[in-house]
């Protein structure tokens, strides 16, 4: 999802023209080409070699997510769907840590020689699920940051009187996935992705691969998402989880790193906090990567009434207990020895 929102502003302005024009063009082409389309479908189903074509069609439909360019289509579809088609959300801060749920299945081309979903294919699904969360939950903030020259959300730290310049981008910094149970061929599963925590540089997301239909949320944040007859059964959740992954995003304006709290706050998802959410005060920069901590231990405890900044901070701190271990892997590159003690050999990857 690198630099996904850089083109958002011009496309948003063209949306009132492009959508009607595309709809009219599609309707016109379908109307005037309906006979040719019908004839082609009849030949496809009844003509010579129809058995081979139908078998090929079934294989394509069952394995579409693994076809060439399918990954690109899936990821771009999430951004187009949430940024241009759906209305921008109006979620309140208590929804910040709610997950988005994405459903899919194990295609034949994802199965390895152990006859279950290949470990490498989890990461392609993670790209799509994370894009759903970021494009939906943070769309308001990202849209404002993409127009930073006018919104002036982020100022140049070297000159606070000037607006930070450069294109807005969202970059993936790392992913780690732990596998617990195998997923059988063609089995359906869900990905539950939510905000885990953030520090002065990274926004951390956690994704759980869950047995499809085994767990349902107690409620939905909007009427146009999910089902209405869900049952919330809190028993044996851990037995329904196939794998869990942590990912981290960094937000950039040009070469300047933007504090994740700026994006989250601009999306209307942070309650007011006495000292603000960005430290040091007034700076959007995010180095070094370390937690934003409360003034005292008591301030991080959730209150019984309402959802204030203490409850948000308590959730962030709770998630950061996992995220901080993941963050330590940033220094893993230093373990590369460059072959100073020799190497076993050089082999082709195929």
N, C-alpha and C positions, 0 to 999 in steps of 0.2 A: 504494500500500500504506500509505496514511496511517492511523494509529491502528488498525491491523488487529488488534492483540493486546489492545486495551483491554477487550474483552468476553470474553476467553479464560477467565478464572477462573470466572465463573458458568456458562458453557457447559460447561466441563470437569466441573463438579459435576453438571450435569444429564445428561451423556452416558450414564451407566448406565441412566437412565430413558428418555431420548428415543429412543435407538437401538432398544431392544427394542419400544417402543411404536410407532415408525414402521414397523418391520418387520412387526409383527402387523397393524397397520392396512392396510398395503399388501397383505399376503397375504389378509386378509379381503375387501377390496374387489375384488381380482382374482378370487378364488374365486366370489363371488356375482355379479360382473358379467361373467364370462367369456363367457356367451352373447351379451350385448349387444355386447361388444367384438368377438367373432367375426363377428357380423352386420354390424357397422359396417365391419370390414375387407373383408368380401365385397362390400358395396355400394360401397366406395371403389374396389376393383379392377375390379369387373364392371359397376357401374351406369352410367347415362347420364353422359357427360362424363368418363369414366375416363381418356381419353388426356390431356386437359388437366391432370387431377389428378396423374397419374403424372409428367408432365413437370415440373409445379410441385414435386412431391416430390423429384425428382432434383436440381433446381436448389437447393432448400433444403438437401439433404444435402451437395452440393458446395460450398455457400457458407455453411454454418452459422456459421463463425467470424466472418463479416462481418455477420450479422443483428443487428437491434436487441437490446440487452441481452446479446448473446453475450459481449462483453468482460467484463461483470460476472460472468457465470456461469463463465467460464474462470479469472478471477483468484480468485474465492471458492472454486472447486473445488480450487485448489492448496492453499489454507490449510486447508480442511476435510479434505482428503486427508492432509496431513502432520501436522496438529496433533491431529485427532480420530480419524482412522481408523487410520493407521499408528502403530506404537510409536515413541516418541521414540528417536532414534539414540543410539548409544554410540560414536561416532567418536572416535578419538584425534587428538592434535595434528598428526600427519603427514598427516591427511586435510583439513586446513583449506583448502588451495589446490586441492583436487580439484574438477572441474566437475560440475554436473548437466547432463544432456543431455535436451533436449525436442525432439520431432519434430512437424512439421506440414507444410502444403503451401500453395501459392499458390492462393487461391480466385479465382473469376472476378471477384468484386467488388473484389478487390485489384489488378487489372490496370489500368495507366494507358494513355494513348494511345500510348506507346512499346511496348506489348505486353510489359511485364514488371512485376514486383511494384512497386507505387508506393512511393516513398521514405517517404511519411508512414505507411504501414502497418507499417513495421518497429518503430515505437515501441509499438504495441499488443502485438505479439509479445514485445517486451522486458519489458513489464509482467508478462506471464505467466511468462516464464522466470526473471526476478528473484524473483518470488513463490515459485516452486518452490525456488530456492536458499535464500532467507531463511527460508521456512516449514519447510524440512527441516533445514538446517544450524544455524540459530540458534534453533530452537523451544524448546530447553531454557532458554537464557538469557532469551529473551523471556517465557516463562511465569513465570520467577522474578521478572523485572522488573515484570511485570503485577501481581504480588502483593508489591510492594516494602514495603508496610506491615508485612508479616510476615517477609519474607526479609531486609530491611534491607541490601540490596546497595548502595544509593545513599543517602548521608546528605546533609542540607541543608548546602551549603558555608558558609552564613552562620551556621549553628549545628550543628557536627559531632555534637552529642549528639542531634539530632533527625533522624528519617527524612524524606527528601525526599517531598513530597506532590504529588499530581496523577495524572492518568491517564497510562498508558504509550502512546506512539505511535511509529510508524516512518514517517518522511516522506522522500519522494524530493526531492533537492535539485537534480538536474540530469542531463541525458543528452546525450551527443555521439556521433554515429554517422558512420563513414567507409565509403563504398561503394566496392567494388573491382570486383565483377562483377554483372551482372544476374541475376535469378532468373526463369525463364520461367513462363508460366501453367501452373498445376496441378503444377509441379515440387515434389518433396518436398525438404525441407531440415531441418537440425538446428540448434539453438541450444545452444552450449556456454557455460555461465555459471559463473564462479568468482569467488572473492575475489581482487582484484588487490592491494590494500593498504589501509591506514588511517592516519589521522593523529589529532590530538587532537579532531577534530570529525566527520570524514566516514569512512564505510566505503565503499570503492570496489570496484565489481564490473566485470568485463570480460565481454562476450558476443561470441562469434564465430558468425556465420551460416555454416554449413558444408554442403557437398553431402551429402545424406542417404546414409548407409552407406559414405561414402568413407574415413572415418577411424574407428578403433575404439580404445578405451583398452586399455592393457596388462592391466588388472585392474579389478574392481569392488569397491567398499567393502563391499557386502553381497550376500548370495546372492539376495535378492528384488528386486534391481535389475538391469536390463539382460539381456544374453544371456550364454551360457556358452562359446560357440565363437568369440569375437572374435579377430581377427588384428591385431596392432599393427605397422603398416607406417609407418615414419617418413619415407618419401620423398615429396617434393613436397607437403607439407601446404599451403603457401601458395597453391598452385594450386586448392585445394578450398574456399577461404574466399571467401564472397560479400561479407561486410561485417563490421566490428568496431565495437563500441560500448562506451563507458565510462559507468557510472552511479554516483551517490553517494547514500547514505542517511545520515540523521541520526536519532538516537534521543533521545526526549524523555520526561521525567517531568514533567508539567505544563509549565512554561516552562523547566525546567532541561535543558540538553543533557547527555546521558550519553556518557562516553568509550566508543568502540566496543570497546575492549579489555575493558570490563566485561561487555558482552554476549557477546563471543567467549569470554572466560574462563569465564563462568557456563555456557556450553554445553560445557565440557570440552575446548576446542580449543587452549588455550595451555599450553605446558610452563612449569614453574617458572622464574622469572628472579630473580637476586639482588636487584635493585632494583625488582622488580615491573614491570608493563606500563603502569601509569597514572602519568603525571607531570603536575604535581608530586605527590609521594607523598601518598596518602590523598585526593586530590581527583578526583571524577568529572567535573568540568566540562571543557568542550572548547573554550575560546576563549583565545587565537586559534587558528585552524586551522593547525597546523604539525606536522611529523613528530615522532614519538617516536623519538629516536635512541639508539644504544648508547653506552656510555662511551668505547670506543675503536674504531678501525677493525678491529682484530683480533677483537673480540668479535662482529662481524657476519659473520664467515666461518664457513661450515658445517663441521661436523666429519665425519669419515669414519664414525664409529660412532654409531648411534642417531639419534634425532631430538630434539635439545634446543632450548633457546630461541634459540641462535645460528642454527640452520637456519631457524626461523620468522622471525627478524629479517632474515636474509639474503633470504628470499623477499619479505618486506614491503618492504624497501628496494629490491629489484629492480623490483617493481611500482610503487613510488612514483616512479620515474624517469618513468613515463608519467603517473601520477596528478597529480603536482605541476603539470604544464602545464595539465591540465584544471582544477585548483583555481584557477589564475590567472584563469579566466574569471569568478570571483565578482565581480571588479571591473568587468566589462564594462558593467554598468548605468551606470557613470559616464560612458561614452561617449555617452549620450543627451543631445542638445543642446537638446531642447525646441523645435526649429524656430526658433531665434534668427536663423538666416540664411535663413528662408523654407522653403517646401515646394513640391513639384511639383503636388500636387492631393489630393483626397479621393475615394476610389473604394470602392464596395461590395464586400464579400467574397462576396456572393451569398447 
